[in-house]
């Protein structure tokens, strides 16, 4: 334990490069700045992304297919660019400077977009703006989560316990920003002017930069540890080069540095684990290397810690892959849930509810569920599990997968009822809405919000805690990548199902007129895939070996 020390024990430093003093910063002294800046970024992002299709069709006069394609491409890019931002953060710049630099790119892009909306509606200027935004958000998203978590010392039990709260509240504040954007900001864009709406979004990016910078003296920093891709390649090359060597039964004979810290700057040494022993050959000393006391060549001999870093990434892959199915379920909120809503009664008195606006209940659901989880569920679960967090991170993610299955089941049951009413009223051949209130969609949006709180937040926590010390931004980017791949998977499944079910002249499950189709079958298919995904997750979660530091450090962490 490191609770009695005045300094942090996890390698963090202050802005001057000195070992961080606990009383001077970090923890909840620093987190309000991190939460505030992410709130501003999410508000600006959703103020643009949530209404982008409307701008493309009304201002740039694109058709619905072209507009949908451009929106999908933009959103996909926003979840691919984090790979670039995370690489620069882990390898060269560190998370703090990466966030600031990409905030600058973000600000330039959103100002370009605003000027385009005010003075001209030229496509070239507009697309330059939104793709600069995609690059900007790609440098912020994979760094802001781990940077906030860096403010809590892993070697201090009290601070470590508070880290889980940060993940909850970071997701909470980001959804508050999204809620304001999808209601107030979107209304301003459509009813007052796009220039004003985008200008407000730009001002929040500027405010976010200022808020983040103001917290500089309170932050704790982890130095970049060099390219993680290079270290991974070194292990692969060294193990292939020594493929004919035998791994000793006594694993203490494998190569490791003598110092407490590993050869990666600021990184702690990892305990050797069994499994994937073919990679251990990278740490086996040849006869020549045994007789030499000189510094070894990193492409021929790697440390145990370096080998364990790659083992960790390989073990995380199955857990990571299950997030793709979850994200494909989440993608229905912005696609088929809306199509379902359009075919329902959207009037309340004289007011017509836009089908897309029901997603607001998802955001509200997330906000409510974060509070319930933090204030109620954790306390109740703690009595049964004995875990200070209520659930382990893997348990939390598994519950989220179960809730995603129930969400799709609720959507399928509602659609079955909608089709039954369509048959009863003789509306099957009519492309019209049926007399069933759109408000019946609220339960599925709330269930999806609950699934997010358990799975998405759990993902960020898992990829931070289990990632190698100097690959945390990279692993955070991998977690974000599941969103992009989930959208692509959803599009692929929709395309395949539509083709396979239209044989022999039938309308298929997903015709243009949903009253003639069986959208309920498609939702049941996704529920079944979610169930199978959950079973696969359970198998790999039970097999998963958690990251362990060397014994002298493990005693401080436990």
C-alpha positions as CSV (number, residue, x, y, z in Angstrom):
1,X,0.0,0.0,0.0
2,X,1.1,3.6,-0.6
3,X,-1.5,5.4,1.6
4,X,1.0,6.9,4.1
5,X,3.4,8.3,1.4
6,X,3.0,12.0,0.5
7,X,4.0,11.1,-3.1
8,X,2.1,9.0,-5.6
9,X,3.4,5.5,-6.3
10,X,2.2,5.0,-9.9
11,X,4.8,7.0,-11.7
12,X,2.7,10.2,-12.1
13,X,4.4,13.6,-12.1
14,X,3.3,17.2,-11.9
15,X,3.5,19.8,-14.7
16,X,7.1,20.5,-13.7
17,X,8.1,16.8,-14.2
18,X,8.5,16.2,-10.4
19,X,7.0,13.2,-8.6
20,X,3.4,14.1,-7.9
21,X,2.5,15.1,-4.3
22,X,-0.9,13.7,-3.4
23,X,-2.1,16.8,-1.5
24,X,-1.3,19.2,-4.3
25,X,-3.5,17.7,-7.0
26,X,-5.1,14.8,-8.7
27,X,-8.3,13.0,-7.5
28,X,-11.4,15.2,-7.3
29,X,-9.3,18.4,-7.2
30,X,-8.5,17.7,-10.9
31,X,-11.5,15.8,-12.1
32,X,-14.0,18.7,-12.3
33,X,-11.8,20.2,-15.1
34,X,-11.7,16.9,-16.9
35,X,-15.5,16.4,-16.5
36,X,-16.1,20.0,-17.6
37,X,-14.1,19.8,-20.7
38,X,-15.6,16.5,-21.8
39,X,-19.1,18.0,-21.2
40,X,-18.3,20.9,-23.6
41,X,-16.8,18.6,-26.2
42,X,-19.8,16.2,-26.2
43,X,-22.3,19.1,-26.3
44,X,-20.5,20.5,-29.4
45,X,-20.2,17.1,-31.1
46,X,-23.8,16.1,-30.7
47,X,-24.9,19.5,-31.6
48,X,-23.4,18.8,-35.0
49,X,-23.7,15.0,-35.5
50,X,-27.3,14.6,-34.3
51,X,-28.7,17.0,-36.9
52,X,-26.1,16.6,-39.6
53,X,-28.5,14.7,-42.0
54,X,-30.9,17.7,-41.8
55,X,-28.2,20.2,-42.8
56,X,-27.1,18.0,-45.7
57,X,-30.6,17.7,-47.1
58,X,-31.9,21.3,-46.5
59,X,-28.7,23.4,-47.0
60,X,-26.6,21.3,-49.3
61,X,-29.7,19.8,-51.0
62,X,-28.5,16.2,-50.9
63,X,-30.8,13.3,-51.4
64,X,-31.7,11.1,-48.4
65,X,-29.4,8.2,-49.5
66,X,-26.4,10.5,-50.1
67,X,-27.0,12.3,-46.9
68,X,-27.3,9.1,-44.9
69,X,-24.1,7.8,-46.5
70,X,-22.2,11.0,-45.6
71,X,-23.4,10.9,-42.0
72,X,-22.4,7.3,-41.6
73,X,-19.0,7.9,-43.1
74,X,-18.5,10.9,-40.8
75,X,-19.5,9.0,-37.7
76,X,-17.4,6.0,-38.7
77,X,-14.4,8.3,-39.1
78,X,-15.0,9.8,-35.7
79,X,-14.4,6.3,-34.2
80,X,-11.4,5.4,-36.4
81,X,-9.4,8.6,-35.8
82,X,-8.9,7.7,-32.0
83,X,-6.4,5.2,-33.2
84,X,-4.2,8.1,-34.4
85,X,-4.7,10.2,-31.3
86,X,-4.1,7.2,-28.9
87,X,-0.8,6.3,-30.7
88,X,0.5,9.9,-30.4
89,X,-0.5,10.1,-26.7
90,X,1.1,6.7,-25.7
91,X,4.2,7.0,-27.8
92,X,5.3,10.7,-27.9
93,X,3.1,13.5,-26.6
94,X,1.4,12.2,-23.5
95,X,-2.4,12.5,-23.0
96,X,-2.4,16.1,-21.8
97,X,-0.6,17.6,-24.9
98,X,-2.5,15.3,-27.2
99,X,-5.9,16.6,-25.9
100,X,-4.8,20.2,-26.2
101,X,-3.4,19.8,-29.7
102,X,-6.5,18.0,-31.0
103,X,-8.7,20.5,-29.3
104,X,-7.0,23.2,-31.5
105,X,-7.8,21.1,-34.6
106,X,-11.3,20.6,-33.4
107,X,-11.7,24.4,-32.8
108,X,-10.4,25.2,-36.3
109,X,-12.7,22.7,-37.9
110,X,-15.8,23.8,-36.1
111,X,-15.1,27.5,-36.9
112,X,-14.7,26.5,-40.5
113,X,-18.0,24.8,-40.3
114,X,-19.7,27.8,-38.7
115,X,-18.3,30.2,-41.4
116,X,-19.6,27.8,-44.1
117,X,-23.0,27.9,-42.6
118,X,-23.1,31.7,-42.3
119,X,-21.5,32.9,-45.5
120,X,-21.7,30.0,-48.0
121,X,-23.1,26.6,-48.4
122,X,-20.2,25.2,-50.4
123,X,-19.7,21.4,-49.9
124,X,-15.9,21.6,-50.0
125,X,-15.7,24.0,-47.1
126,X,-18.4,22.2,-45.2
127,X,-16.7,18.8,-45.5
128,X,-13.3,20.2,-44.6
129,X,-14.9,21.5,-41.4
130,X,-16.6,18.2,-40.4
131,X,-13.6,16.0,-41.1
132,X,-11.3,18.3,-39.1
133,X,-13.8,17.8,-36.3
134,X,-13.6,14.1,-36.8
135,X,-9.8,14.3,-36.4
136,X,-10.1,16.6,-33.4
137,X,-12.6,14.4,-31.5
138,X,-10.4,11.4,-32.4
139,X,-7.5,12.9,-30.4
140,X,-9.7,13.8,-27.4
141,X,-12.0,10.8,-26.8
142,X,-9.3,8.0,-26.3
143,X,-7.3,10.3,-24.0
144,X,-9.9,12.0,-21.8
145,X,-11.1,8.8,-20.1
146,X,-7.6,7.5,-19.2
147,X,-6.3,11.0,-18.4
148,X,-9.1,11.4,-15.8
149,X,-8.4,8.0,-14.4
150,X,-4.7,8.9,-14.2
151,X,-5.7,11.4,-11.4
152,X,-6.2,8.5,-9.0
153,X,-3.2,6.6,-7.7
154,X,-3.4,2.9,-8.2
155,X,-1.1,2.2,-5.3
156,X,-3.5,4.0,-2.9
157,X,-6.5,1.9,-1.9
158,X,-8.8,4.9,-1.2
159,X,-7.9,6.7,-4.5
160,X,-8.2,3.5,-6.4
161,X,-11.7,2.9,-5.1
162,X,-12.7,6.4,-6.2
163,X,-11.6,5.8,-9.8
164,X,-14.8,3.8,-10.6
165,X,-16.8,6.8,-9.6
166,X,-14.9,8.9,-12.2
167,X,-16.0,6.6,-15.0
168,X,-19.6,6.8,-14.0
169,X,-19.6,10.6,-13.6
170,X,-17.7,11.1,-16.9
171,X,-20.4,9.2,-18.8
172,X,-23.0,11.1,-16.8
173,X,-21.7,14.6,-17.7
174,X,-21.1,13.6,-21.3
175,X,-24.8,12.6,-21.6
176,X,-25.9,15.9,-20.0
177,X,-24.0,17.6,-22.8
178,X,-25.7,15.3,-25.4
179,X,-29.1,16.0,-23.9
180,X,-28.7,19.8,-24.1
181,X,-27.3,19.5,-27.7
182,X,-30.1,17.2,-29.0
183,X,-32.8,19.5,-27.6
184,X,-31.9,23.1,-27.2
185,X,-29.0,23.3,-29.7
186,X,-30.8,21.4,-32.4
187,X,-33.9,23.5,-32.0
188,X,-31.8,26.7,-32.4
189,X,-30.2,25.3,-35.6
190,X,-33.6,24.5,-37.3
191,X,-35.6,27.5,-36.0
192,X,-33.2,30.4,-35.7
193,X,-30.2,29.6,-37.9
194,X,-27.5,27.1,-38.6
195,X,-24.8,29.7,-38.2
196,X,-26.0,30.5,-34.6
197,X,-26.3,26.8,-33.7
198,X,-22.8,25.9,-35.0
199,X,-21.4,29.1,-33.5
200,X,-22.7,28.1,-30.0
201,X,-21.1,24.7,-30.5
202,X,-17.8,26.4,-31.5
203,X,-17.9,28.6,-28.4
204,X,-18.3,25.4,-26.2
205,X,-15.1,24.0,-27.8
206,X,-13.3,27.2,-26.9
207,X,-14.7,27.1,-23.4
208,X,-13.7,23.4,-23.1
209,X,-10.1,24.2,-24.1
210,X,-10.0,27.0,-21.4
211,X,-11.5,24.8,-18.7
212,X,-9.0,22.0,-19.5
213,X,-6.0,24.4,-19.5
214,X,-7.1,26.0,-16.2
215,X,-6.7,22.6,-14.4
216,X,-3.1,22.2,-15.5
217,X,-1.5,22.8,-12.1
218,X,-3.8,20.3,-10.4
219,X,-3.2,17.4,-12.9
220,X,-1.1,14.4,-12.5
221,X,0.8,13.3,-15.7
222,X,2.1,10.0,-17.0
223,X,5.0,10.3,-19.3
224,X,4.7,8.7,-22.8
225,X,6.5,5.3,-23.0
226,X,7.5,5.1,-26.7
227,X,5.6,3.4,-29.5
228,X,3.5,0.5,-28.3
229,X,3.4,-0.9,-31.8
230,X,7.1,-1.1,-31.9
231,X,7.2,-3.0,-28.6
232,X,4.6,-5.4,-29.9
233,X,6.5,-6.0,-33.1
234,X,9.8,-6.6,-31.2
235,X,8.2,-9.4,-29.2
236,X,6.8,-11.0,-32.4
237,X,10.1,-10.7,-34.2
238,X,12.2,-11.9,-31.2
239,X,9.9,-14.9,-30.6
240,X,10.1,-16.0,-34.2
241,X,13.8,-15.5,-34.3
242,X,14.1,-17.8,-31.2
243,X,11.4,-20.3,-32.2
244,X,13.8,-23.2,-31.9
245,X,14.8,-22.4,-28.3
246,X,13.1,-24.1,-25.4
247,X,11.4,-22.0,-22.7
248,X,12.9,-22.9,-19.3
249,X,10.6,-24.5,-16.7
250,X,12.0,-22.0,-14.2
251,X,10.5,-18.8,-15.5
252,X,12.8,-16.7,-13.3
253,X,15.4,-17.4,-15.9
254,X,13.5,-15.4,-18.4
255,X,15.0,-11.9,-19.1
256,X,13.8,-9.0,-17.0
257,X,15.4,-5.8,-15.8
258,X,16.8,-5.6,-12.3
259,X,15.2,-2.3,-11.5
260,X,11.7,-2.1,-9.9
261,X,10.3,-0.4,-13.0
262,X,10.3,-2.0,-16.4
263,X,12.4,-1.0,-19.4
264,X,9.4,1.0,-20.7
265,X,9.7,4.5,-19.2
266,X,7.3,5.0,-16.2
267,X,5.9,1.5,-16.6
268,X,5.7,-1.1,-13.7
269,X,7.0,-4.6,-14.2
270,X,4.4,-7.3,-14.9
271,X,4.3,-10.8,-13.4
272,X,4.9,-13.7,-15.8
273,X,1.8,-15.7,-16.6
274,X,1.4,-19.2,-18.1
275,X,-0.2,-19.5,-21.5
276,X,0.9,-18.3,-24.9
277,X,4.3,-19.8,-24.1
278,X,5.4,-19.4,-27.7
279,X,5.8,-15.7,-26.9
280,X,7.9,-16.4,-23.9
281,X,10.7,-17.3,-26.3
282,X,11.3,-13.6,-26.9
283,X,12.5,-13.4,-23.3
284,X,14.8,-16.5,-23.5
285,X,18.5,-15.7,-23.4
286,X,20.6,-17.4,-26.0
287,X,24.0,-18.7,-25.1
288,X,25.7,-15.6,-26.6
289,X,23.3,-13.3,-24.6
290,X,24.0,-15.2,-21.4
291,X,27.7,-14.6,-21.6
292,X,27.3,-10.9,-22.4
293,X,26.6,-8.1,-19.8
294,X,26.1,-5.5,-22.5
295,X,22.7,-4.0,-23.2
296,X,20.7,-6.5,-25.4
297,X,19.2,-5.8,-28.8
298,X,15.5,-5.2,-28.3
299,X,14.6,-6.9,-31.6
300,X,16.3,-10.1,-30.4
301,X,15.7,-10.2,-26.6
302,X,12.6,-8.7,-24.8
303,X,11.8,-8.4,-21.2
304,X,9.1,-10.5,-19.5
305,X,7.0,-7.3,-19.0
306,X,7.2,-6.6,-22.8
307,X,6.0,-10.1,-23.5
308,X,3.2,-9.8,-21.0
309,X,2.0,-6.6,-22.6
310,X,1.3,-8.5,-25.8
311,X,-0.2,-11.4,-23.9
312,X,-2.6,-8.9,-22.2
313,X,-3.7,-7.5,-25.6
314,X,-4.3,-11.0,-27.0
315,X,-6.4,-12.0,-23.9
316,X,-8.4,-8.9,-24.2
317,X,-9.4,-9.5,-27.9
318,X,-12.4,-11.9,-27.2
319,X,-13.8,-9.5,-24.5
320,X,-13.3,-6.6,-27.0
321,X,-15.0,-8.5,-29.8
322,X,-18.2,-9.0,-27.8
323,X,-18.5,-5.2,-27.7
324,X,-19.1,-5.2,-31.5
325,X,-22.4,-7.1,-31.2
326,X,-23.4,-4.8,-28.4
327,X,-22.7,-1.8,-30.5
328,X,-24.7,-3.2,-33.4
329,X,-27.7,-3.4,-31.1
330,X,-27.0,0.2,-30.0
331,X,-26.9,1.3,-33.6
332,X,-30.6,0.4,-34.0
333,X,-31.5,3.5,-31.9
334,X,-30.5,5.8,-34.8
335,X,-31.9,3.5,-37.5
336,X,-34.6,0.9,-37.2
337,X,-36.0,2.2,-33.9
338,X,-36.7,5.5,-35.8
339,X,-38.2,3.6,-38.7
340,X,-40.4,1.7,-36.3
341,X,-41.5,5.0,-34.6
342,X,-42.4,6.5,-37.9
343,X,-45.0,3.8,-38.4
344,X,-46.7,4.5,-35.0
345,X,-49.1,7.3,-33.8
346,X,-46.8,10.2,-33.1
347,X,-49.4,12.8,-32.1
348,X,-50.1,14.1,-28.6
349,X,-53.0,16.5,-28.9
350,X,-52.0,18.9,-31.6
351,X,-48.3,18.2,-31.3
352,X,-46.5,15.7,-33.6
353,X,-43.4,14.0,-32.0
354,X,-40.5,13.5,-34.4
355,X,-39.6,9.8,-34.3
356,X,-35.9,10.6,-33.9
357,X,-36.6,12.7,-30.8
358,X,-37.4,9.5,-28.8
359,X,-33.6,9.0,-28.5
360,X,-33.8,11.7,-25.9
361,X,-35.4,9.1,-23.6
362,X,-32.2,7.0,-24.0
363,X,-30.1,10.0,-22.9
364,X,-32.4,10.6,-20.0
365,X,-32.3,6.9,-19.2
366,X,-28.5,7.0,-19.0
367,X,-28.6,9.9,-16.7
368,X,-31.1,8.3,-14.4
369,X,-29.4,4.9,-14.5
370,X,-26.0,6.4,-13.6
371,X,-27.5,7.9,-10.5
372,X,-29.3,4.7,-9.6
373,X,-26.2,2.6,-10.2
374,X,-24.0,4.9,-8.1
375,X,-26.4,5.5,-5.2
376,X,-28.4,2.3,-5.0
377,X,-27.2,-0.7,-7.1
378,X,-23.6,-0.5,-5.9
379,X,-24.6,-0.4,-2.2
380,X,-27.0,-3.3,-2.5
381,X,-24.6,-5.4,-4.6
382,X,-21.8,-4.7,-2.2
383,X,-23.6,-6.7,0.5
384,X,-23.9,-9.8,-1.7
385,X,-20.6,-9.7,-3.5
386,X,-18.3,-8.2,-0.9
387,X,-16.7,-6.1,-3.7
388,X,-16.3,-2.4,-2.8
389,X,-17.5,-1.5,-6.3
390,X,-20.6,-3.8,-6.1
391,X,-19.6,-5.7,-9.2
392,X,-16.3,-6.6,-10.8
393,X,-15.8,-4.8,-14.1
394,X,-16.4,-8.0,-16.1
395,X,-19.6,-8.7,-14.2
396,X,-20.8,-5.2,-14.9
397,X,-20.1,-5.6,-18.6
398,X,-21.9,-9.0,-18.7
399,X,-25.0,-7.4,-17.1
400,X,-25.0,-4.8,-19.9
401,X,-25.0,-7.6,-22.5
402,X,-28.0,-9.2,-20.8
403,X,-29.8,-5.8,-20.8
404,X,-29.1,-5.3,-24.5
405,X,-30.8,-8.7,-25.2
406,X,-33.9,-7.6,-23.2
407,X,-33.9,-4.3,-25.1
408,X,-34.1,-6.1,-28.4
409,X,-36.8,-8.4,-27.0
410,X,-38.9,-5.5,-25.9
411,X,-38.5,-3.9,-29.4
412,X,-39.6,-7.2,-31.0
413,X,-42.6,-7.6,-28.7
414,X,-43.7,-4.0,-29.5
415,X,-43.3,-4.6,-33.2
416,X,-45.4,-7.8,-33.0
417,X,-48.2,-5.9,-31.3
418,X,-47.9,-3.1,-33.9
419,X,-48.2,-5.5,-36.8
420,X,-51.2,-7.2,-35.1
421,X,-53.0,-3.9,-34.9
422,X,-52.1,-3.2,-38.6
423,X,-53.8,-6.5,-39.5
424,X,-56.8,-5.8,-37.4
425,X,-57.3,-2.4,-39.0
426,X,-56.6,-3.6,-42.6
427,X,-53.5,-1.4,-42.9
428,X,-51.0,-4.1,-44.0
429,X,-50.9,-2.9,-47.6
430,X,-51.0,0.8,-46.6
431,X,-47.7,2.6,-45.9
432,X,-49.2,4.6,-43.0
433,X,-48.8,4.8,-39.3
434,X,-51.0,2.6,-37.1
435,X,-53.0,3.6,-34.0
436,X,-50.4,2.7,-31.4
437,X,-48.7,5.5,-29.5
438,X,-45.0,6.0,-30.2
439,X,-44.6,6.4,-26.4
440,X,-44.6,2.6,-26.1
441,X,-41.1,2.8,-27.5
442,X,-39.9,4.4,-24.3
443,X,-39.2,1.1,-22.4
444,X,-36.8,-0.1,-25.1
445,X,-34.9,3.3,-25.0
446,X,-34.7,3.1,-21.2
447,X,-33.4,-0.5,-21.3
448,X,-30.8,0.5,-23.9
449,X,-29.7,3.4,-21.6
450,X,-29.3,0.9,-18.7
451,X,-27.3,-1.4,-20.9
452,X,-25.0,1.5,-21.8
453,X,-24.4,2.3,-18.1
454,X,-23.4,-1.2,-17.4
455,X,-21.5,-2.2,-20.6
456,X,-20.1,1.0,-22.2
457,X,-18.8,2.5,-18.9
458,X,-17.6,-1.0,-17.9
459,X,-15.7,-1.2,-21.2
460,X,-13.8,2.1,-20.5
461,X,-13.0,0.9,-17.0
462,X,-11.9,-2.5,-18.2
463,X,-9.6,-1.3,-20.9
464,X,-8.0,1.3,-18.6
465,X,-7.4,-1.1,-15.7
466,X,-6.3,-4.1,-17.8
467,X,-4.3,-2.3,-20.4
468,X,-0.5,-2.2,-20.1
469,X,0.6,0.9,-18.4
470,X,1.8,2.7,-21.5
471,X,-1.0,1.4,-23.8
472,X,-4.0,2.8,-22.0
473,X,-4.9,5.4,-24.7
474,X,-4.5,2.8,-27.4
475,X,-6.8,0.4,-25.6
476,X,-9.3,3.1,-25.0
477,X,-9.3,3.7,-28.7
478,X,-9.9,0.0,-29.3
479,X,-13.0,0.3,-27.0
480,X,-14.3,3.2,-29.2
481,X,-13.5,1.2,-32.3
482,X,-16.3,-1.3,-31.4
483,X,-18.8,1.5,-32.1
484,X,-17.6,1.9,-35.6
485,X,-17.4,-1.9,-36.3
486,X,-20.8,-2.3,-34.7
487,X,-22.4,0.1,-37.1
488,X,-20.7,-1.6,-40.0
489,X,-21.9,-5.0,-38.7
490,X,-25.5,-3.6,-38.3
491,X,-25.5,-2.4,-42.0
492,X,-24.1,-5.8,-43.1
493,X,-26.8,-7.8,-41.3
494,X,-29.6,-5.5,-42.5
495,X,-28.4,-6.0,-46.1
496,X,-28.1,-9.8,-45.8
497,X,-31.4,-10.2,-44.1
498,X,-33.2,-8.0,-46.7
499,X,-31.8,-10.0,-49.6
500,X,-32.4,-13.5,-48.1
501,X,-35.9,-12.8,-47.0
502,X,-37.1,-11.3,-50.3
503,X,-37.1,-14.6,-52.2
504,X,-40.0,-15.9,-54.2
505,X,-41.6,-12.5,-54.6
506,X,-42.2,-12.0,-50.8
507,X,-41.8,-8.6,-49.2
508,X,-39.2,-9.9,-46.8
509,X,-38.6,-8.8,-43.3
510,X,-37.5,-5.2,-44.1
511,X,-39.6,-3.8,-47.0
512,X,-40.1,-0.1,-47.6
513,X,-43.6,-0.5,-46.1
514,X,-42.9,-2.0,-42.7
515,X,-46.6,-2.9,-42.3
516,X,-45.9,-5.6,-45.0
517,X,-42.8,-6.9,-43.4
518,X,-41.6,-8.5,-40.2
519,X,-39.3,-6.1,-38.4
520,X,-40.2,-8.1,-35.3
521,X,-38.3,-11.1,-36.7
522,X,-35.3,-8.9,-37.3
523,X,-35.4,-7.7,-33.7
524,X,-35.7,-11.3,-32.4
525,X,-32.7,-12.2,-34.6
526,X,-30.6,-9.4,-32.9
527,X,-31.9,-10.6,-29.5
528,X,-30.7,-14.2,-30.4
529,X,-27.3,-12.8,-31.5
530,X,-27.1,-10.9,-28.3
531,X,-27.8,-14.0,-26.3
532,X,-25.1,-16.0,-28.1
533,X,-22.8,-13.1,-27.7
534,X,-23.5,-13.1,-23.9
535,X,-22.7,-16.8,-23.7
536,X,-19.4,-16.3,-25.5
537,X,-18.6,-13.4,-23.2
538,X,-19.3,-15.5,-20.1
539,X,-16.9,-18.2,-21.3
540,X,-14.0,-15.8,-22.0
541,X,-14.7,-13.7,-19.0
542,X,-14.4,-16.8,-16.7
543,X,-11.2,-17.7,-18.4
544,X,-9.7,-14.2,-18.4
545,X,-6.5,-13.7,-16.4
546,X,-6.2,-10.3,-14.9
547,X,-3.1,-8.2,-15.1
548,X,-0.7,-8.7,-12.2
549,X,2.3,-6.7,-11.2
550,X,5.5,-8.2,-9.8
551,X,5.1,-9.4,-6.2
552,X,6.7,-6.4,-4.4
553,X,4.3,-4.0,-6.2
554,X,1.3,-6.3,-5.9
555,X,1.6,-6.0,-2.2
556,X,1.2,-2.3,-2.5
557,X,-1.7,-2.6,-4.9
558,X,-3.8,-5.0,-2.8
